[in-house]
Structure formats: C-alpha cells, structure tokens
Amino acid sequence: MAKKRTAATPSLFEGDPTPPTTAPEFPLPADLSPSWLTQLEPETHQPYWNDLQRFVAAERSTHSVFPPAADVFNAFRYTPLESIKVFLLGQDPYPGAGQAHGLCFSVRPGVRLPASLRNIYQELQDDLGVKPVKHGYLATWARQGVMMLNACLTVRADAPNSHAGKGWEKFTDAAIRAVSDRKQPIVFLLWGAYAQKKIKLIDDSRHVVLKSAHPSPLSASNGFFGSKPFSKINAALEQLGESPIDWKLPETVAAE
C-alpha cells in the first residue's frame, strides 16, 4: 500500500513508494531532484543495483568507461521529474572519447557531431526550418523539459552495448514507469525498434506516444526523415495545455 500523504507533503504521482529505512551501499547522487530521489531510491536497495555498481567500478579500474562518473546521472539532474514534458529514450551512450555526458544523442561542446545527431539536425531543419548549429550539446532542450535518457547509462570505450544486460535497464525502466505514472500527460518519443519495445511500460491511454525509425544512418531514410517529430511534439504539448519546446539551440555553449 502506498504511503499516506498529508496536505503538507503533496505528491505529483500516484502510489509513491515508501522510502526504505536503511541506507543503500551505493546511494544515488544527492544533487538529484527530490522527486527523482523519491522515485528511484528504492531501486538502490534491489540486489541488482549492488552488482551493477560493482561491475561498473571494475570496468573503470581496467578500461576507459563513458560518460565520466560525474556525468552518469546528468539526465536526471537536468530534467527533474516534475518538469518533464517530453521523454526521449536512447539505447547506449556514445562510446567515443569525450562524446557522452549523460544525455542521449548529445555530445559535449567541441566534439564532432555523431552521424545520428547530424540526421536529427537535418530533420529539425526540414520540419521547423531551424538551421543546424555547429555543436551537439543538447542541454538547452533538457532544461526545457525534454528528458533524454539512455537505457544503459555507461559503456566501455569503443565497445557499443558492452554494459547492456548488467542492470541499468532495470533502473531506467523504473524511471520510465515513474514518468508514466505522473498525473500530467507528456509526450514519449520512441525512435527505433529498441525504444519502441518500452511502450509496455507506458500508459499510452493517457500519454502521447510518437514513434518512428531511428536517426542512425542505417535507418534514417526508412522512416525517420520526414517524420516531423518536433512539430508533432509541440502540437501535442499545446493540446495538453503545455508550452511548446523552443528547439532552436544557442550558437555557442559551454559545458555545464
């Protein structure tokens, strides 16, 4: 049974979990928003969590692992649970040096644009006429309520999907469920077959779900180009009574 709340402790969510009483071995960063900590802290008491954190620590001791430890939970930092308007799910962090910083599809300023992100920019221009910027730092979108979360939060350098199946998916599935359980409907953007499998975690009777091919060069021409996700998102947000996302990125940025 969910913990009974008083008028002094309102909740944005149905059935908030009762926080455990014992401290976890590997706690979440304390600087995450209280709403995320409330929803996700119970996951740190599950057996898979300790195994996952020990695995990542062992990987970091013998290999380069991305993103840096300080950036792993950035998606939760940049977009508090109560601020989410759009949920964009990725699969795996970029495995190249200096690329991943905790937001799916985004790279740090000064890093060459990955092919998928170039295709995203092309579709943005075709859809809304927004000219591409030279950087790939998407934190401006995250600050407006676009949650950009990878299903796996770490990866070994130059080894895509090397941390898949180790436990991150259980953690991020819990995050998806927490967003789906929100009283305020949002827009879920599912690019590609992997992301679309997560629809089973989403209450699509309340939330708007947009699906298309992935922006990867392998699939962008088979249903991503021409899908007009950005205009569709803003139209859906306005119907939900939310302000639209300003998809235009600043010309110059500094990493946070």
C-alpha positions, 0 to 999 in steps of 0.5 A: 500500500502506498504511503499516506500523504498529508496536505503538507507533503503533496505528491505529483504521482500516484502510489509513491513508494515508501522510502526504505529505512536503511541506507543503500551501499551505493546511494544515488547522487544527492544533487538529484531532484527530490522527486527523482530521489523519491522515485528511484531510491528504492531501486538502490536497495534491489540486489541488482543495483549492488552488482551493477555498481560493482561491475561498473567500478571494475570496468573503470579500474581496467578500461576507459568507461563513458560518460565520466562518473560525474556525468552518469546521472546528468539526465536526471539532474537536468530534467527533474521529474516534475518538469518533464514534458517530453521523454526521449529514450536512447539505447547506449551512450556514445562510446567515443572519447569525450562524446557522452555526458549523460544525455542521449544523442548529445555530445559535449561542446567541441566534439564532432557531431555523431552521424545520428545527431547530424540526421536529427539536425537535418530533420529539425531543419526540414520540419521547423526550418531551424538551421543546424548549429555547429555543436551537439550539446543538447542541454538547452532542450533538457532544461526545457523539459525534454528528458533524454535518457539512455537505457544503459547509462555507461559503456566501455570505450569503443565497445557499443552495448558492452554494459547492456544486460548488467542492470541499468535497464532495470533502473531506467525502466523504473524511471520510465514507469515513474514518468508514466505514472505522473498525473500530467500527460507528456509526450514519449518519443520512441525512435527505433525498434529498441525504444519502441519495445518500452511502450509496455511500460507506458500508459499510452491511454493517457500519454502521447506516444510518437514513434518512428525509425531511428536517426542512425544512418542505417535507418534514417531514410526508412522512416525517420526523415520526414517524420516531423517529430518536433512539430508533432511534439509541440502540437501535442504539448499545446493540446495538453495545455503545455508550452511548446519546446523552443528547439532552436539551440544557442550558437555557442555553449559551454559545458555545464 
